[in-house]
């Protein structure tokens, strides 16, 4: 349905005229479900008939107690998280986790394995190396994706494991180049997954993981905070003599509020967990997300090379669809004209160029159809 | 006007019936101006006619660029911050700063001075001591407020300075016991002020400070992030080999968005900075806040000892008015009945007991008048 000839009525066809909102392809912060936004509008003024807005509720008051308890339960249900994992909400972004993880689990003289599969994986390596230097440990870059312009994630035989790694850290979906691991990579070491850009967007293989973490702004709502899901026996092995905010135990013991937490962010994640459950959870979303991505990949694959993907087929992301037009000038024109048609934020990341359509779980299928239609029409008139 | 006999119509007199909201005396997260909440409701759906809500805007897009630039300017204007200070917005709360500060400025073998004036000052000392132990440095508790049940902040001659402190750290307003420093304490060392509970609520003496920081949830809006205002020459002396998120330079160089920042929190602080300016800035707020606090202190002082303050008069806070009734049972009854009259969150902190009325800048004067009226009536009927 998406590769048929486009009509003459693109502007009114692709814009959300009734809501006054556009299709927002931002890589994060990213679009949220409109039903969640309407709930937020109500709750900012008066949360659950308390006469106090959600931004203003004490994190020690009974209303917040209840909300927090529900959010933990909704998170566990939405993510299908087994009982041997702790759930933690923390301030800061994934980059803070890039520092905290080696601080917690890397000991002097030890080594940790990090396959480099993109901009954020590389950043996690850079941060880990800083701490490794402070304490006299080592980071093994287990796969050098930059050699391949990050066009794929490693197959099992492309990963160079250390014999005795403290842990194995990988980024499951790479937003900039639009790649993802089809399944969890294998390692003898405890596996830590940065799932920032596809949290609960497909089932996570908990049995293979020691820890999963995710910045909120892509698939869970709030920017500036993270969800951490960590195996109890793994957190028990972490370093114990750091200031409290750099120790996962503090957050576990304090139910994610050892001090004043990002209360609004926790609330917003809670609303997103409920929304995820209404979509059928990770399994339900995996189907919907695959369909949405396929709409765009189909246009690319049938464009006769006009739209070329940055990712190899076997590594294609369902969250970020990255491609190029024949020239960077054409890519820029494409992004500009798409924005004028209510298709916003399609410009690729500065490190990759081209076009990137971020279509996380909350991004509507109608937006993918509108973009597909625009792609076909653009090629027809400019190609 | 506040010590006259209360009427029989307390319920309707004290509740906000038109708005459906109550007087929220929470110590933080705390009440926000209703005009700001209405702006938030609109902006969550569509920020500045972009067709994208404020939660969903990319931190790298032009709309955010403009918002961030304005927020820096509004902050500098609202706080009357001199040009030789950097302004930084960071994720995390004050407790994270309690760890980051010694990590940045305490060297092996060095000492830092910390007067202990309350629960949060004590917590900052505890965190600093953890890091001091890691690197082999020392924390000097320059005043032992617990000896006096934290009923006052130290006079100049009560502070025991180290001859060569790396810095001097103090908490300018102590929320639990309701004390504040009337003026900035004196030290030869660079002075760091935790102003979390009175940011821009009175003029800060910038010429005496090396750094001021503040968690957002009391006087600036968002929970889970902090404002840091730091002298350029002071930040230049900080440690350089830590992971990037634990180095203030990273945030300065990256304009508070080296990675995805707490975008909504920055936006909300920006709305609060504008609101603070509309109130006449710190000087204007200082007058209003003093008036509000005096309404409650007047009732206490005229109660013949029925309401006894936790703070000595010379140390009385204008942000948190803490007092006890003759028994803890009566305090509990007071808090419960006040809540039924639309005066919410008056129960004292668990460490202090009694009653605490947090009346930060955004708390309305009418709410103080309503509480004063309730206090008089409660004493008349139960005293």
Interface residues (C-beta under 8 A of the other chain):
Chain A: X16 X20 X21 X22 X24 X26 X27 X28 X29 X30 X31 X32 X37 X38 X40 X41 X44 X45 X46 X50 X51 X52 X53 X55 X56 X57 X58 X59 X61 X91 X92 X93 X94 X95 X96 X98 X99 X102 X103 X127 X130 X131 X133 X134 X215 X217 X221 X222 X223 X224 X225 X241 X242 X243 X244 X245 X246 X258 X259 X260 X261 X262 X263 X264 X265 X268 X342 X344 X345
Chain B: X15 X16 X20 X21 X22 X24 X26 X27 X28 X29 X30 X31 X32 X37 X38 X40 X41 X44 X45 X46 X50 X51 X52 X53 X55 X56 X57 X58 X59 X61 X91 X92 X93 X94 X95 X96 X98 X99 X102 X103 X127 X130 X131 X133 X134 X215 X217 X221 X222 X223 X224 X225 X241 X242 X243 X244 X245 X246 X258 X259 X260 X261 X262 X263 X264 X265 X268 X342 X344 X345
